[in-house]
Amino acid sequence: MPVVRRIVIFPIKALDPLECEEVELLPGGPIAGDRCFALFDAQMRYVNGKRCPAVHRLRVRYSQDLHTACFRIEGDSAEHRFDLYAQRGELEDWLSEYFGFRVVIKEDRDFGFPDDREAPGPTAIATATLQEVGRWFGLDLRQARGRFRANLEIGDTEPFWEDRLYGRANEVVRFRIGEVVLEGTNPCKRCVVPSRDPWTGEAIGDFVARFVRHRAETLPVWAERSRFQDTYYRLMVNTRPLAGNNARKMRVGDSVEILGTFPR
């Protein structure tokens, strides 16, 4: 049976992950601590990899309680430690100097800043999928993980197993991880970020075209093809928790069981 092999959260949206053995879902669906902070410019636009390639060169290490973070710039050994509460102003000044424009940090511990607010649950992908897509571009697993940034990695499967976790546009696929029931809503449409090296920002120029070609050629028979009519540049599954399901903890090693397809 498929099992959860890896869980990560991204405490500061667009920056480095924190690997976890156990996580808890918030009532609204996101994993507690995942994207609970986000960077914004003076116009209140996200500072992320889509808009600011310099994001890729920032390295961050977090304390387990997410109260402190150590920042450094790729290629520089000097670390800068900040208390995310008591020293937030100092961190904003340091980030503003790095980016060359004013940066502010916002926090939302109740819902966070998910990419898909209608499906804010953990994103899921098979480890075998990351390995296979990595082979398309000569990338190792660490590179593939850094580019596609999934919360949950499912092991003991074939490549693209996660394409079983969504149906047509008016459907969801329910699946259980441990005691938590999630609903897979859609294959995630990707942005420019996967085309770039996660640590340097260096881009593969024809990444999207090559990805689309390979994805179309290898789309498994169990994938719902209607979800790719606009583009094959989709990978990973967005989810939301089943309404009324009060179980919220997930752990590395939990089994993954598909329960069936239901109306959305």
BALOVEX-135128 format. One record per residue (C-alpha): residue in three letters; x, y, z. Coordinates in nm, 3 decimals, decimal comma. Layout:
REM residues N
{site ALA {X Y Z}}
...
REM end
This chain:
REM residues 264
{site MET {0,000 0,000 0,000}}
{site PRO {0,125 0,353 -0,073}}
{site VAL {0,265 0,531 0,232}}
{site VAL {0,371 0,883 0,322}}
{site ARG {0,752 0,889 0,296}}
{site ARG {0,817 1,260 0,346}}
{site ILE {0,636 1,564 0,485}}
{site VAL {0,759 1,921 0,451}}
{site ILE {0,613 2,260 0,527}}
{site PHE {0,720 2,598 0,394}}
{site PRO {0,698 2,830 0,695}}
{site ILE {0,776 3,139 0,487}}
{site LYS {0,596 3,124 0,153}}
{site ALA {0,837 3,083 -0,142}}
{site LEU {1,139 3,007 0,080}}
{site ASP {1,305 2,688 0,204}}
{site PRO {1,113 2,396 0,360}}
{site LEU {1,119 2,239 0,704}}
{site GLU {1,101 1,859 0,712}}
{site CYS {0,857 1,712 0,969}}
{site GLU {0,778 1,368 1,107}}
{site GLU {0,425 1,467 1,211}}
{site VAL {0,197 1,757 1,120}}
{site GLU {-0,153 1,873 1,210}}
{site LEU {-0,409 2,028 0,979}}
{site LEU {-0,569 2,357 1,074}}
{site PRO {-0,953 2,368 1,079}}
{site GLY {-0,953 2,542 0,740}}
{site GLY {-0,736 2,277 0,578}}
{site PRO {-0,371 2,392 0,557}}
{site ILE {-0,098 2,221 0,755}}
{site ALA {-0,021 2,418 1,070}}
{site GLY {0,290 2,625 1,005}}
{site ASP {0,280 2,585 0,628}}
{site ARG {0,314 2,924 0,457}}
{site CYS {0,212 3,095 0,780}}
{site PHE {0,443 3,385 0,687}}
{site ALA {0,469 3,560 0,352}}
{site LEU {0,682 3,841 0,207}}
{site PHE {0,519 4,140 0,039}}
{site ASP {0,642 4,451 -0,137}}
{site ALA {0,515 4,803 -0,074}}
{site GLN {0,219 4,743 -0,308}}
{site MET {0,124 4,432 -0,107}}
{site ARG {0,222 4,196 -0,388}}
{site TYR {0,383 3,865 -0,300}}
{site VAL {0,761 3,855 -0,310}}
{site ASN {0,804 3,505 -0,453}}
{site GLY {0,988 3,312 -0,718}}
{site LYS {0,732 3,399 -0,986}}
{site ARG {0,813 3,769 -0,960}}
{site CYS {1,157 3,781 -0,797}}
{site PRO {1,420 3,524 -0,906}}
{site ALA {1,647 3,648 -0,624}}
{site VAL {1,421 3,446 -0,389}}
{site HIS {1,598 3,131 -0,504}}
{site ARG {1,932 3,239 -0,357}}
{site LEU {1,795 3,281 -0,004}}
{site ARG {1,862 2,993 0,237}}
{site VAL {1,664 2,961 0,559}}
{site ARG {1,685 2,728 0,861}}
{site TYR {1,398 2,730 1,112}}
{site SER {1,362 2,639 1,476}}
{site GLN {1,105 2,363 1,530}}
{site ASP {0,867 2,607 1,702}}
{site LEU {0,899 2,848 1,405}}
{site HIS {0,995 3,135 1,633}}
{site THR {1,342 3,189 1,489}}
{site ALA {1,499 3,161 1,146}}
{site CYS {1,858 3,178 1,023}}
{site PHE {1,906 3,340 0,681}}
{site ARG {2,202 3,335 0,449}}
{site ILE {2,264 3,407 0,084}}
{site GLU {2,362 3,115 -0,138}}
{site GLY {2,741 3,104 -0,168}}
{site ASP {2,792 3,308 0,150}}
{site SER {2,867 3,126 0,476}}
{site ALA {2,750 3,412 0,700}}
{site GLU {2,418 3,340 0,875}}
{site HIS {2,182 3,601 1,016}}
{site ARG {1,954 3,483 1,295}}
{site PHE {1,623 3,657 1,360}}
{site ASP {1,341 3,611 1,607}}
{site LEU {1,038 3,617 1,376}}
{site TYR {0,840 3,808 1,639}}
{site ALA {1,076 4,021 1,846}}
{site GLN {1,303 4,108 1,551}}
{site ARG {1,060 4,121 1,262}}
{site GLY {1,148 4,482 1,183}}
{site GLU {1,518 4,397 1,167}}
{site LEU {1,443 4,104 0,937}}
{site GLU {1,233 4,324 0,710}}
{site ASP {1,524 4,569 0,689}}
{site TRP {1,769 4,288 0,605}}
{site LEU {1,538 4,146 0,335}}
{site SER {1,474 4,494 0,193}}
{site GLU {1,846 4,547 0,155}}
{site TYR {1,887 4,208 -0,011}}
{site PHE {1,604 4,256 -0,264}}
{site GLY {1,666 4,627 -0,324}}
{site PHE {1,308 4,731 -0,244}}
{site ARG {1,093 4,752 0,067}}
{site VAL {0,980 4,412 0,199}}
{site VAL {0,728 4,352 0,475}}
{site ILE {0,636 4,024 0,646}}
{site LYS {0,280 3,924 0,722}}
{site GLU {0,163 3,631 0,933}}
{site ASP {-0,156 3,423 0,933}}
{site ARG {-0,143 3,130 1,177}}
{site ASP {-0,512 3,044 1,124}}
{site PHE {-0,508 2,985 0,746}}
{site GLY {-0,171 3,085 0,610}}
{site PHE {-0,110 3,201 0,254}}
{site PRO {-0,184 2,892 0,039}}
{site ASP {-0,145 2,905 -0,337}}
{site ASP {-0,497 2,762 -0,387}}
{site ARG {-0,741 2,906 -0,134}}
{site GLU {-1,022 2,674 -0,251}}
{site ALA {-0,799 2,370 -0,201}}
{site PRO {-0,563 2,480 0,077}}
{site GLY {-0,479 2,131 0,205}}
{site PRO {-0,141 1,961 0,167}}
{site THR {-0,016 1,912 -0,186}}
{site ALA {0,076 1,555 -0,278}}
{site ILE {0,306 1,382 -0,524}}
{site ALA {0,469 1,040 -0,556}}
{site THR {0,842 1,016 -0,495}}
{site ALA {0,862 0,804 -0,810}}
{site THR {0,705 1,093 -1,005}}
{site LEU {0,975 1,333 -0,890}}
{site GLN {1,242 1,082 -0,986}}
{site GLU {1,089 1,027 -1,330}}
{site VAL {1,047 1,398 -1,406}}
{site GLY {1,402 1,451 -1,283}}
{site ARG {1,523 1,203 -1,543}}
{site TRP {1,361 1,412 -1,817}}
{site PHE {1,601 1,695 -1,730}}
{site GLY {1,900 1,516 -1,577}}
{site LEU {1,803 1,631 -1,225}}
{site ASP {1,848 1,437 -0,902}}
{site LEU {1,570 1,391 -0,647}}
{site ARG {1,686 1,686 -0,435}}
{site GLN {1,660 1,916 -0,737}}
{site ALA {1,317 1,782 -0,833}}
{site ARG {1,189 1,829 -0,480}}
{site GLY {1,319 2,184 -0,468}}
{site ARG {1,152 2,273 -0,796}}
{site PHE {0,805 2,125 -0,738}}
{site ARG {0,770 2,194 -0,361}}
{site ALA {0,509 1,936 -0,254}}
{site ASN {0,404 1,895 0,110}}
{site LEU {0,354 1,519 0,095}}
{site GLU {0,560 1,257 -0,086}}
{site ILE {0,395 0,921 -0,139}}
{site GLY {0,623 0,620 -0,158}}
{site ASP {0,591 0,257 -0,274}}
{site THR {0,416 0,354 -0,599}}
{site GLU {0,479 0,381 -0,968}}
{site PRO {0,548 0,722 -1,129}}
{site PHE {0,243 0,951 -1,153}}
{site TRP {0,047 0,749 -0,899}}
{site GLU {-0,089 1,080 -0,763}}
{site ASP {-0,285 1,126 -1,087}}
{site ARG {-0,534 0,886 -0,929}}
{site LEU {-0,622 1,152 -0,671}}
{site TYR {-0,846 1,377 -0,883}}
{site GLY {-1,137 1,329 -1,120}}
{site ARG {-1,333 1,551 -1,357}}
{site ALA {-1,383 1,919 -1,280}}
{site ASN {-1,708 1,849 -1,094}}
{site GLU {-1,560 1,565 -0,886}}
{site VAL {-1,320 1,504 -0,600}}
{site VAL {-1,133 1,189 -0,508}}
{site ARG {-1,137 1,113 -0,137}}
{site PHE {-0,838 0,941 0,018}}
{site ARG {-0,730 0,862 0,370}}
{site ILE {-0,388 0,926 0,521}}
{site GLY {-0,380 0,767 0,864}}
{site GLU {-0,707 0,896 1,011}}
{site VAL {-0,728 1,213 0,799}}
{site VAL {-0,958 1,217 0,495}}
{site LEU {-0,860 1,454 0,214}}
{site GLU {-1,024 1,536 -0,116}}
{site GLY {-0,805 1,566 -0,424}}
{site THR {-0,941 1,849 -0,638}}
{site ASN {-0,710 1,907 -0,934}}
{site PRO {-0,365 1,855 -1,084}}
{site CYS {-0,166 2,167 -1,002}}
{site LYS {-0,095 2,405 -1,288}}
{site ARG {0,269 2,507 -1,260}}
{site CYS {0,437 2,847 -1,288}}
{site VAL {0,788 2,948 -1,392}}
{site VAL {0,947 2,830 -1,065}}
{site PRO {1,008 2,463 -1,160}}
{site SER {1,214 2,576 -1,457}}
{site ARG {1,473 2,734 -1,225}}
{site ASP {1,748 2,586 -1,012}}
{site PRO {1,609 2,604 -0,654}}
{site TRP {1,938 2,738 -0,515}}
{site THR {2,074 2,966 -0,788}}
{site GLY {1,769 3,065 -0,994}}
{site GLU {1,941 2,957 -1,316}}
{site ALA {1,671 2,860 -1,567}}
{site ILE {1,640 2,576 -1,816}}
{site GLY {1,531 2,774 -2,122}}
{site ASP {1,309 2,513 -2,289}}
{site PHE {1,185 2,359 -1,964}}
{site VAL {0,812 2,415 -2,018}}
{site ALA {0,810 2,289 -2,377}}
{site ARG {1,004 1,975 -2,285}}
{site PHE {0,791 1,915 -1,977}}
{site VAL {0,467 1,948 -2,176}}
{site ARG {0,592 1,705 -2,440}}
{site HIS {0,701 1,443 -2,187}}
{site ARG {0,387 1,485 -1,975}}
{site ALA {0,161 1,433 -2,276}}
{site GLU {0,358 1,126 -2,384}}
{site THR {0,361 0,965 -2,038}}
{site LEU {0,020 1,065 -1,898}}
{site PRO {-0,100 0,742 -1,735}}
{site VAL {-0,424 0,571 -1,832}}
{site TRP {-0,568 0,644 -1,487}}
{site ALA {-0,528 1,023 -1,526}}
{site GLU {-0,842 1,225 -1,606}}
{site ARG {-0,740 1,374 -1,941}}
{site SER {-1,008 1,642 -1,935}}
{site ARG {-0,804 1,823 -1,668}}
{site PHE {-0,524 1,880 -1,920}}
{site GLN {-0,722 2,038 -2,203}}
{site ASP {-0,569 2,381 -2,143}}
{site THR {-0,213 2,259 -2,078}}
{site TYR {-0,007 1,955 -1,984}}
{site TYR {0,205 2,180 -1,762}}
{site ARG {0,047 2,028 -1,452}}
{site LEU {0,205 1,816 -1,179}}
{site MET {0,117 1,744 -0,815}}
{site VAL {-0,233 1,732 -0,664}}
{site ASN {-0,409 2,005 -0,467}}
{site THR {-0,631 1,890 -0,182}}
{site ARG {-0,876 2,002 0,082}}
{site PRO {-0,994 1,824 0,398}}
{site LEU {-1,325 1,641 0,400}}
{site ALA {-1,581 1,863 0,573}}
{site GLY {-1,666 1,732 0,920}}
{site ASN {-1,363 1,507 0,948}}
{site ASN {-1,207 1,602 1,282}}
{site ALA {-0,893 1,387 1,253}}
{site ARG {-0,609 1,622 1,170}}
{site LYS {-0,273 1,457 1,240}}
{site MET {-0,060 1,298 0,968}}
{site ARG {0,272 1,121 1,012}}
{site VAL {0,553 0,988 0,801}}
{site GLY {0,475 0,618 0,758}}
{site ASP {0,096 0,662 0,741}}
{site SER {-0,069 0,451 0,473}}
{site VAL {-0,260 0,616 0,187}}
{site GLU {-0,593 0,462 0,086}}
{site ILE {-0,817 0,584 -0,199}}
{site LEU {-1,183 0,584 -0,090}}
{site GLY {-1,353 0,674 -0,415}}
{site THR {-1,479 0,954 -0,641}}
{site PHE {-1,754 1,187 -0,521}}
{site PRO {-1,943 1,493 -0,653}}
{site ARG {-1,765 1,816 -0,581}}
REM end
